[in-house]
């Protein structure tokens, strides 16, 4: 790997193909928080309990998690571009069907189909951005996390604005935006040939035998338990309209995006990955406990939720980066393995939050979420030596990691070489 002696390239000076996939990422991640502002409305208008409504998150994320196991197998046979387009098309179809639904069970079912498309898109999109980025691996991660942050921020705002008209509006809105993303990806992303050696369908599960990847996966599962407890259950405690909830979570998402893009790299450079995440896990656990303690005060909940965006943004960037730093397998496989484990936590947390609140009170889900984040810290600490070694390697190399190494299962050597030919910074060996 070559060292970097000049100033680091801007992560935002990218080829059109990267911007097309990044835009699709924004819309895809909008789907996570899109339903937040309409949760109380859905419960009221469709005569559903909070735990039933929370299944909109559970079906979406659990199917996303399980489908992550087949993404490498599919993309290695179809090529990255075709896999992205199929994923985007599935999201368009199932978001439309959700908008036309008449019962909560129908929406939950169509959100599951949405999750399948989301898995095909998410796992492949990260690898495509890494391969095509002109800013190396670090720049690619910043682009990806920027898209994630903007999507999570815009999702509740779009959901609130359209949900104030009708609860069906957010679903139709995503269908329109994702259609635009599908067309942009189809025309702007160069063809990605299939690799000579297709990926094994068992590769993501086999990869979890590696201690580093399993440690980070379990860390992600526990951290996401706290994350999605906050995302899925806090709207019920604020006593706000759909559009007001949209603006609250928009502010939350802006903080998430800002700290993912700017805060996390600065803290990582100053304190290192491990120490930054230690402090961040503690602060996130305290924030969740504050929501539990002040669950009867809408103002307390609103402020704590918005502030949590900063902690979640830092975690999203550094935990994703840590997965790639310690993983000994190809990045698409690592992404699928990590996505499978962490989305299980994100999917189960909303449902159990509703059940815990129904059985006890509204504070208990957040105390459990805080406990899960503390457990995430403990699990993460068992891999401290691996993270510190990766940090030292990054410091010695002058950048994070090679942008294109390990993408064989995405599209073979031709994919990497093609990215390097178009944009010399995309691949370094």
Residue, then its C-alpha position, 0 to 999 in steps of 0.5 A: x500500500x502506498x503512503x499518503x504525503x499530501x493532503x487527503x482527498x475530499x470525500x465529496x469529490x466523487x465520480x457520478x456513479x458514486x453520487x448516484x449510488x449515494x443518492x439511492x443510499x439516502x433514499x434507502x436509509x430514509x425507510x428506517x425512520x420514515x414511519x417514525x412520525x406516523x406510528x401513533x397515527x397508525x396505532x390510532x387509525x388502524x386500531x393496533x397496539x404499540x407492539x403491533x405497530x412496532x412490527x413495522x420495524x421488526x419485519x423490515x429489519x429482521x428480514x433485512x438481517x436474514x437476507x444479508x446472508x444471501x447478498x454476496x451469493x446473489x451479487x457474485x452471480x448477477x454482478x453488483x449493478x444488477x443486484x443494486x437494481x433488483x434491490x431498488x426495484x423491490x423497495x419501489x414495489x413493496x413501498x407502493x403496496x404498503x401505501x395501498x394497504x388497509x390493515x396493520x398486518x398487510x403493512x407489516x408484511x409488505x415492510x418485510x418485502x421492503x427489507x429484502x430489497x433493502x438488504x440486497x441494496x445496502x450490502x452491495x452499495x457499500x462495496x460499490x462506493x468503496x470500489x468506485x470512490x476517489x477518496x480511498x477507503x476512509x473517503x468511501x466510509x464518510x460518503x456512505x455514512x453521510x448518505x446514511x445520516x442524511x437518509x435517517x434525517x430526511x426520512x422522519x421529515x418526509x414521513x412527517x410532512x407527508x404523514x400529516x396529509x395521510x399515513x399512506x403518503x410516506x410510503x408513496x413518497x419513498x416509491x417515487x424517490x426510489x424510482x428516481x434512484x433506480x433510474x440514476x443507478x441504471x444509467x450512471x453506474x458502469x456495468x459490473x461483470x460477474x466474478x470468476x469465482x462466485x461467493x459461497x452462500x455460507x460465506x457470511x456465517x462462516x466468516x463469523x468464526x473469526x473473533x474480530x468480526x463476531x466481536x464487532x457483530x455482537x457489539x453492533x447487535x447490542x448497540x442497535x438494541x438501544x438505537x432502535x428502542x429509541x427510534x421506535x418507541x420514543x415517538x409515543x412519549x412526545x405527544x406530538x403530531x406527525x409533522x412535529x415528530x418529523x421535525x424532532x427526528x429531523x433535528x436528531x438526524x442532522x446531529x447524527x449526520x454531522x457527527x458521523x461525517x465530522x465528529x467521528x473522524x476528529x475524535x478518532x484522530x484525537x483519541x483513537x477508535x477504542x477510547x472514543x467508542x468507550x466514552x460514546x457507549x457510556x454517554x449513549x447509555x446515560x442518554x437512554x437512561x435519562x429518557x427512561x427516568x423522564x419518560x413522563x416529561x415530553x420536553x425531556x424526551x425530545x431533548x434527549x432524543x435529539x442529543x442522542x443523534x450525536x452519539x449515534x452518528x459517532x457510533x455508526x461511523x466508527x463501528x462500521x469502520x472497525x468492522x472493516x479494520x478487523x475483518x480478515x475476509x472480503x469486505x462484501x462478506x464482512x458487511x453481510x455478516x455484520x449486517x446480519x448480526x446487528x440488524x437482528x438486534x435492531x429488529x427485535x428491540x422495537x417489538x420487545x420495547x412495546x411488550x415491556x411497556x405494556x407489561x411494566x411501564x414506558x420507562x423499562x424499554x429505555x432502561x433495558x436499552x441502556x443496559x444493552x449499550x453497556x453490554x456492547x461496551x463490555x463486548x467491544x472491550x474484549x477486542x480492544x487489542x485488535x482495534x488498537x493494532x488496526x489504528x496503529x496500522x492506519x497511522x503508519x500507512x497514512x490513510x485508513x485502508x485500501x479502497x478496493x482490496x477484498x472486493x473480489x466477491x463483488x465483481x472480481x478484479x475487473x470491477x476494481x480495475x475498472x474503478x481504478x482506471x476511471x479514478x486513480x484514487x479508487x484503488x491502491x495496492 
